């Protein structure tokens, strides 16, 4: 089994580049929900409910389940394993884990090279085409065809789209996430501003950010707004980064709509000075700035609600993202894949399908860190999904994924971060970015 990503770059090299070049900012985009910590409290196991994966005939078997995460996640994996084994006592599930995502990828790479990959594999969304291209995963389509009661329409379409590659489906959602707007209600009250609403545009965002920004001498005591990356702005302005987000074939980031959006995004910090610079966010992440009262609005995932629930100094709220020409937010996802090396793929499929059923999904979404990939669970009172997240799912778009993403992402992020300094006009910079990305896409 080859252990190198396309273009001769190892996965460990890709991960090192993510961290060395971009730290938290890069990982927020690339790994997003996949690496978030779950809430420490773990509720009681969820009983079977209507619509859950039905019990099928499975003989005595033993399968291995690859996952990553710390102590809180381990409790959830053990809860899921135990709940599955209550329903299928003849199946033994061994958890193969690593604490961190980087260690997990390297461990999976080593196991796959030796023909010992786990039967069911948890994976961050952007890595599905990489492992599918390498032959570590096998497509789910044949199993779905032999499962009469399986319905693709039960899942959030954008989540399934994120796991399609070369016309085949390679995974089912573990959980998903979208960006919304968090805001400090006390800061809005102090500035005598109405809270963000569904009809907010970029003009409203900028005007509010300017009034919410507080300076004393040469120091900014509170910024008005922060967003970790500009891609939602490009989509909201009717632009595109690529011709398609999953397995792209051409680059569109130098088109006028994208250039206009990038100018707006970077001028928030360089011209209007209402947003912290990338360098400042490297020192103090935006979640920490918001919790400390030093940031009035931020664009972030549902996982931010977990630490924000500990805030005692002010009240905060959630709203959909502002829009421009259209509504858009980015959808990140993690999913369950089926190993091409599984010695018992039918039992592995039964377990994978159970994990992606209401019984399994509830276990991983209850902590408040993410959203369910099942449409029906968006309104589940047990999960208490906030309305702006439910609304945003209607126009969420999958994040980027490609077997060449390991080469494309470092280049894209490093070039975009260079725009924050204002050293080069956006029009010129995006032409250079497009040329370099096209070279990667069209290369062998």
N, C-alpha and C positions, 0 to 999 in steps of 0.2 A: 504494500500500500504506500503510495507516494505520500510524503509528509511535508510537501512544499506547496505553498499557494501559487497560483498562476503567476508567471513572470519570474519565478525562481526566488521568491521571497518567502521565508518561513513565517508561520503564524506568530511565533515568539518574537521575530523581528518586527512584524506589524504592530504587535502590542507594545513593544518597547518604544516604537516611534510614536504611537498614540500618547504615551505618558511623557516621553521626553519633550515632544513638541508642544503638547496642548494641555497636559495635566487634567484638571477637573473639567475644563471647558470641552475638550475633545471627547472625554469619556461620557459627558452628559449626552452628547449627540449620539455617539457610537454605541453606547451600552444602555443608556437611559434606564428604563424600568428594570432591565435585567440585573443590574447590580445594586438596586436599592435595598436598604435594610427594611425588613418587616417590623411591625410593631411588636414589642416584646411580649405583650399579653396574647395568649393563645386561647381561643374560646373552646368550648366543648365540641367534640366531633359532630359534624352535621349529619343527620339521618338521611336516608334515601328519600328522594322526592319524585313526584311525577315528572317524566321527561328525562330522568337519569338513564345512564347506559344500562340496558337490561342485562340480567345474568344470562350468559351463554354457556354452552357446554365446553368446559376446559378441563383437560386431564391434569393429573399431578405434574407440576412443572416448577422450575426455578429460573427466575430472570434477574437481570442486573439493571439498575436504574442510575444513570449518571446525572448528578446535580452539583450545584455549587452554592455556597452561602455560609454565614456564621451560625451562631447558636440559635438565634430566633428562627432562621429559616430551617435549620435542622429539625426543630420541634414540629414545624409544619410538614416537612417531608415524612417524618415518623408518623404523624397523625394521618397523613394521606395513605401511607403504606398500611397502617393498621386498619383503616376503614376499608380499604380495598380487600385486605385479607379476611375481614369479617364476611365479605360477600363472596370471596373466592378463597376459602381456607386451604384448598389444595395447591395454591400457588404461593411459593416463597419468593419474596422480593428482597434482594440485597441492594442496599444503597451504596453507591460508589461516589464519593464526594471529595471536594476540595473547598477550602474556606474562601478563596478569592477567585475571581473570574479568570485572571491570567494563569494562575496555577491550574485551574480546571482545564483550560484550553490546552495547555502543555501536557497535562495528564491524559486527556482524551487523545491527543495527537500520538502520544507514546503507545497507548493501548491499541489504537487503530492500526498503527504500524506493525504491531505484533499479532493482529487478528483477534484482539480481545476487547473490542469496543463494547460498552454496555448495550443491552438490548433496546432500551428506551433512553433517549438522550435529550436533556434540557439544553436549549440553545438560544442565545440572543439573536434577534431578528436579522441583523446585518450579516450574520455568519452563515445563514442557511444556503445561499448560493455557493459559498466557498466549500463547505463540506459536501454539498450535493455534487458539485463539479469533481471533487476528489473521489467520489464513490463511497464515502463513509455512510451516507444516508441512502435509504431506498424510498422511492415514491409511494405515497399512500393510496393512489388511485385504484390499484387492483384490490386492495382490502376494502375500500369504500364501496366498490362495485359489488362485492360479495356480502355487504352488510345492508340488508334491505331497509332497515329503519334509520339509517344514517342520512341526515339532511344537511347539506352545506349551507342552506339558507338559515339554519339556526345560529350561525356564527356571524359576527360583524364582518361585512364584506371586505373592508380594507385590511382587516387582520389576516384573512385567508389570502388576499392578494399579495400580502407581504411574504407569504411562504410559498408562492408559486414561482417556479423557475423552469424555463424551457417547456412550458405548457403542462407541467405536472405539479401536483401538490406534495410538498415535502414535510409538512408539519401541521399540527393543530395548536390553537392558542393555549398557553398557560395563563397569561394575563396580558393586558394591553395598557396603554397610557396615552394621554393627549395633553397638550399644553393649554392652560387657561390663564386668566389674569387674576393674580392675587393683589389685594390692595389694603392699605392701612386706613381703616374707617376714621380713626381719631385724627389722622393727618388731613383727610378730606374735610372733616368738620372744622378743623382749625383754619383751613384755607377757604372755608365757606364754598366748597365745591359739591355738586351733586355726585353721588357714587356712579361708577362706570355702568353703562347700560348696554343693551343688546345692539343699539344703533350707533355705538361709538365708532368714529372713523379715526384715521391717523391724525387728522387735525385736532380732534378732541383729545387724543392721547398726548400729543405734544403740548397743547395748551395747558392741560392739567399737570403734566410733568414739570413745566416751567413754573407754575404756581406752587407746586409741592417741593421743589428743590430749595434748600435752605443753605446759605453760605454765611460764614463769619470770617471776615478778613480774607485770607487766601485759602481757607479751608472749607470744603463742602461738608456740612454737618449731616445733610440728608439729600440723597439723590431722588429724583422723581420717578425714574423707571429703569428697568434693566431686563434684557432678554439675552439668553445664552448664545443664540445663533440667528443669522438673518434669513433662514430659508422660508419660514412662514411668511415673512414680509414679501419675498419674491412671489410666492403663490398668491397672496392677498392682492397683489398688484397685477395679476393676470400673467405673470411671467413663469418661467420654468428654469430649473438648473440643468436638467437633462430632458430628453424626449420622453422618458418614462423613468420612474424611480427605481423599479426592480429590473435589474439586468439592462441598463441603458445602452443605447447604441450611438447616441450623438449628444453633443453639449450645446446648451442654449443659454448659458449664464451671461453671455455677452449681448443678448438681445435687449432692446430698449426698455422693456418692462422690468427686466431683472436689474438692469443698471440703475434705473430710477429708484427701485426699492432699496438697493444697496446704498445708494447715496443717502436716502432718508435714514436708514438704520445707522450708518456710521456717523452721520452728522449729529445724531442724538448725543454722542459723547464729544466729538471733535469740534463741532460748531456751537450747538446749543448747551452743551455741558450739563445735560440733565441725566446722563447715564454714566456709570463708572466705566473706565477704560478696561480692555482685556487685562492689562497689567495689574490694575487694582483688583479685579476679580480673581486673579491668580493668588493675590495676598489674602483676600477675604471673599469667599464665595457669596453669591447673591442671596442665598437662603439665610446665611448668617447676618448679612447686612440688614435684611428685612426684619429678622427676629430681634435685632438690636435697635430697631427704630431708625436706622440710617438709610432706609430705602422705602419709598412710599408705594411703589407698584413693581411687580415683577411677573414675567412670563415663566411658568414652570409646570411640572407634572403633578399628579395627584399625591405623589409621595411627600411633597412639601407639607401637606396637611398634617402629617404625623408630628414633626417637630413644632409646627405652628400651634398645635393644640396645647403646647406647654407655655405659650406666651401669656403673660399676665399683665403686661404694661399697657396694652392697647387692644382694641377690637379689630378684627380683620374680616374681609369678605372675599368672595370669589365671583368673577364675571367671565363671560366669553371673551375671547380676544377681539380687539378692534379689527375692523376690516377696511379695505379700500375699494377696489373694483369688485372683489368677491370675498366670501368667507373661506378661511382655510386655517387648519392647524395641523401639526405634525403628529402622526401616530407611530408610537414605538411599540414593540412587542417582544415577548419571549414565547417560545413554543416547545412542544414535545415532538421529537423526530424518532423515526424507527431505524435502527442500525441495519446496514446492509450485511453485517457480520452476525446478526442474531441467529442462534441455532434453533430458536423456537419463535419464529415471527408471528404466528397466529396468537400465541399467548401474549407476546409483547404488544400486538395490536389491541388485544382486549384490555390490557393495562393502560395503554396510551389513550384509548378511547374513553376509558373510565376517568382518567386524569382530566380530560377535556369535557367531561360531562358536568352537569350542575353540581353533583356531589363533590367532584374534585376541584372544580373552579372555585366554589365557595370557600374552600379551605385556604386557598392562596390569595383571595381578594379581601377576606374579612379584616385583615390588619389595617386596611385603609391606604395601602401604598399604591394600589393600582386599580384597574377596571376589569370587568369580566369580558372575555371575548365572545360570550354567548349573548345574543340579542335579548332573550327573555329575562336575563338576570339584571339588566340595566335598571329595572324598576323594582328589584327585589328589596323589600323593606329591611331584611336582615343585613344587607350590604350597605344600605344608607348612602347610595351614590348621590353626590351633590348635583343639582340640576344643571349648572354650567358644563359639567363633564358629560352628562347625558346628551345635552344639546350639541356639544362639540363633536360627538361621535358621528353626527349626521354629515359633517363635511371634513372629517379627518382624512389625511392622506398618508400612506405608508412612508416611512423614512427610507433612505437609500440603501440598496443592497446589490452587490455585484461580486462575482468571483475575482474581480480586479480591484475591489474596494480597498484592499490593503495598500495598493499603490496610489489610488486616487484620493483617498481621504486625507492622508498627510499633506499632499500637495494642495488640495483645496483649502484646508484649514490654515495652513501656513501662509498662503497667498492672501486669504481673506483677513487674517489677523494683521497682515502688513497694511491693509487698507485703513485700519484704525488709526494709524499714525498720520494719515493724510499726506504721505510722501509722494504718492502717485495718484493721478486722477483715476476714478473708478472705471471710466470707459477704457483707458489704456490697460489697466490691471486686468479687467475681465477678458479682454482680447487675449492677453498672455495666458491667463488661466485656461480659457477655452482651448487654445492651441495645445497646451501641455496635456490637458485631459483627453483631448481627441487623439493625441499620439498614443496615450495609454490604451484607450478603447480600441483603437484600430491595430494596435500592436499584437504580436503573438503572445 
